[in-house]
Amino acid sequence: MATPPITIHAPTPSGGRLVTVHINSRDEKLGMAHSDRDLVVFLADAGPANPELILNNPAVVQWQGTAAHRYETA
């Protein structure tokens, strides 16, 4: 299975999630998301059409460390 091009990393102790996109064989940081709204803004800037629709598509987005759409640490 190929690595999804967008990774939402595990929450940091301060409650944000690093967002990266895999482009040209390397990971580019898009920013630190504190909400799904932040994600939509980052993804819109990165280029995917309808970014709010891809957040739950595991073929495109990989959520790591905890449940999707959670930004606080456990």
Secondary structure as a PSIPRED ss2 file (coil, helix, strand):
# PSIPRED VFORMAT (PSIPRED V4.0)

   1 M C   1.000  0.000  0.000
   2 A C   1.000  0.000  0.000
   3 T C   1.000  0.000  0.000
   4 P C   1.000  0.000  0.000
   5 P C   1.000  0.000  0.000
   6 I E   0.000  0.000  1.000
   7 T E   0.000  0.000  1.000
   8 I E   0.000  0.000  1.000
   9 H E   0.000  0.000  1.000
  10 A E   0.000  0.000  1.000
  11 P E   0.000  0.000  1.000
  12 T C   1.000  0.000  0.000
  13 P C   1.000  0.000  0.000
  14 S C   1.000  0.000  0.000
  15 G C   1.000  0.000  0.000
  16 G C   1.000  0.000  0.000
  17 R E   0.000  0.000  1.000
  18 L E   0.000  0.000  1.000
  19 V E   0.000  0.000  1.000
  20 T E   0.000  0.000  1.000
  21 V E   0.000  0.000  1.000
  22 H E   0.000  0.000  1.000
  23 I E   0.000  0.000  1.000
  24 N C   1.000  0.000  0.000
  25 S C   1.000  0.000  0.000
  26 R E   0.000  0.000  1.000
  27 D E   0.000  0.000  1.000
  28 E E   0.000  0.000  1.000
  29 K E   0.000  0.000  1.000
  30 L E   0.000  0.000  1.000
  31 G E   0.000  0.000  1.000
  32 M E   0.000  0.000  1.000
  33 A E   0.000  0.000  1.000
  34 H C   1.000  0.000  0.000
  35 S C   1.000  0.000  0.000
  36 D H   0.000  1.000  0.000
  37 R H   0.000  1.000  0.000
  38 D H   0.000  1.000  0.000
  39 L H   0.000  1.000  0.000
  40 V H   0.000  1.000  0.000
  41 V H   0.000  1.000  0.000
  42 F H   0.000  1.000  0.000
  43 L H   0.000  1.000  0.000
  44 A H   0.000  1.000  0.000
  45 D H   0.000  1.000  0.000
  46 A H   0.000  1.000  0.000
  47 G C   1.000  0.000  0.000
  48 P C   1.000  0.000  0.000
  49 A C   1.000  0.000  0.000
  50 N C   1.000  0.000  0.000
  51 P H   0.000  1.000  0.000
  52 E H   0.000  1.000  0.000
  53 L H   0.000  1.000  0.000
  54 I H   0.000  1.000  0.000
  55 L C   1.000  0.000  0.000
  56 N C   1.000  0.000  0.000
  57 N C   1.000  0.000  0.000
  58 P C   1.000  0.000  0.000
  59 A C   1.000  0.000  0.000
  60 V C   1.000  0.000  0.000
  61 V E   0.000  0.000  1.000
  62 Q E   0.000  0.000  1.000
  63 W E   0.000  0.000  1.000
  64 Q C   1.000  0.000  0.000
  65 G C   1.000  0.000  0.000
  66 T C   1.000  0.000  0.000
  67 A C   1.000  0.000  0.000
  68 A C   1.000  0.000  0.000
  69 H C   1.000  0.000  0.000
  70 R C   1.000  0.000  0.000
  71 Y C   1.000  0.000  0.000
  72 E C   1.000  0.000  0.000
  73 T C   1.000  0.000  0.000
  74 A C   1.000  0.000  0.000
